[in-house]
């Protein structure tokens, strides 16, 4: 097939919405996820009115936590 859908592209790039990112981080609370994003501990991007984070950014956060 020619072309891919947006969802496939997002999945292949490792971009997660905040619900998926919370699960990736072990099921942290919505409040905790928002605190991490708003504080800048986890960098995010906005597409339209939705916020996303990359798997790379989540891995960086995890690595930084392991060093503390």
Secondary structure, 3 states (H helix, E strand, C coil): CCCCCHHHHHHHHCEEEHHHHHHHCCCCCHHHHHHHHHHCCCCCEEECCEEEEEHHHHHHHHHHHHHC
